[in-house]
Amino acid sequence: MPSPDAALRITREAYDAAAPAYAELFRDALRDRPLDRAMLDVFAQEVRTGGADGRVADLGCGPGHVTAHLHDLGLAAFGVDASPAMIGLARRTYPALRFYVGSMAALDFPAGALAGILARWSLIHTPPPGLPAILAEFHRVLAPGAPLLLAFWSTDAPADPPQPFDHAVTTAYRWSPDHLAALLHAAGLPETARATREPQPADRRQFREVHLLARRT
C-alpha cells in the first residue's frame, strides 16, 4: 500500500492523463442518477440551515460538473482537485465559477471558513491509514454546524475492512459505511443520515453506493 503522499502523486498523474475522457464520460452523469441529485438537494438544504454563512467546497471536483450543480442549487460553491488537468477543464467549461488545484489533506483555508464540504467519490483513492488525517482537516475548515456529504462504494458486509479494487483510473478502496461513520464520529463529524443504492444490472461496477451526511460538532 503506497504512502498518502505517493498515493496522491499517483492519483494526480492518473487523472491528469484521463481528464479529457473522464470529463466527456461524466458530463451528464447526474441526469440519470435521481438519488445523487436528491442527496445533493438535501446537502444544499443542510448548508442553508446549518448556521454558517460562507462558501461550499466540492473536494475532488474533477471537471466541475457537480460544482456547477451545487451553484445552480444556490450555493456559493467552488471546486478543488489535485489534478491540474481536471482544474483546467473545469475552468474552461465553467468560467464563472472558481476552481483551485489542491490537496484534501492540506486545505488552504482558515479554520471554520467553510459552510459545507462535498467529497463525492473523492476519498476512494486515499489509502485507509491516511483517511483520519483528511477527516481531521475537514473538521478544521468546516464552521460549527456545517454539513459534510460523502459518497463512496461499500464493502459487502458491515464488518469488512476497506477493500482495494481496480478502479478504471487508479487503485481505489471500498469502505464499510459503519466503519467510515465511526471514523467521522471520532473526527467530530457525527453522521446525521445515510442513503444506499443497490447495484443495478446496467452499472459498470456491481458495488453498493453509499451517501453519508455528517455535521461538524
WORA-V123501 format. One record per pair of residues at least 12 apart in sequence whose C-alpha atoms are under 8 Angstrom apart, sorted by the first residue. I is the first residue (numbers start at 0). J is the second residue. Records with the same first field share a line. If there is no record, write none. Layout:
BEGIN
I=J  J
END
This chain:
BEGIN
0=126
1=126
2=126  129
3=125  126  128  129
6=124  125  126
7=81  125
9=169
10=124  168  169
11=81  82  83
12=82
13=168  169
14=82  84  85  168
15=82  83  84  85
16=84
17=168
18=61  62  84  85  88
19=88
22=61  62  88
26=64
27=64
34=196
38=194  210
39=69
40=72
42=146  147  148  212
43=69  72  73  74
45=145  146
46=114  115  145  146
49=114  144  145  146
50=143  144  145
51=113  114  142  143  144  145
52=114
53=75  112  113  114
54=74  75  76  77  112  113  114  115
55=74  75  76  77  113  114  115  116  117
56=76  77  78  79  113  115  116  117
57=76  77  78  79  116  117  118  119
58=78  79  80  103  116  117  118  119  121
59=78  79  80  81  103  118  119  120  121
60=78  79  80  121
61=80  82  85  86  89
62=85  86  88  89  92
63=78  86  88  89  90  92  93
64=89
66=78
67=93  96
76=96  97
77=96  97  98
78=97  98  99
79=98  99  100  101  102
80=98  99  100  101  102
81=100  101  102
82=100
83=100
86=98  99  100
103=133  136  137
104=132  133  136
105=133  136
106=136  140
108=140
109=140
110=139  140  141  142
111=139  140  141  142  143
112=140  141  142
113=140  141  142  145
114=141  142  145  146
115=141  142  145  146  147
116=137  141  146  147  148
117=147  148  149
118=147  148  149  150
119=148  149  150  151
120=149  150  151  152
121=150  151
122=151
123=151  152  171  172  173
124=169  170  171  172
125=171  172
126=172
127=161  172
131=182  186
134=182  183  186
135=186
138=186  187  188  215
141=215
142=215
143=215  216
144=214  215  216
145=214  215
146=212  213  214  215
147=188  212  213  214  215
148=210  211  212  213
149=210  211  212
150=208  209  210  211
151=173  174  208  209  210
152=172  173  174  206  207  208  209
153=173  174  175  176  206  207  208  209
154=173  174  175  176  206  207
155=175  206  207
156=175
157=175  176  177  178
158=175  178
159=174  175
160=174  175  178
161=173  174  175
162=174
176=209  211
180=211
183=213
187=215  216
188=213  214  215  216
189=213  214  215  216
190=211  212  213  214
191=211  212  213  214
192=211  212  213
193=209  210  211  212
194=209  210  211
195=207  208  209  210
196=208  209
END
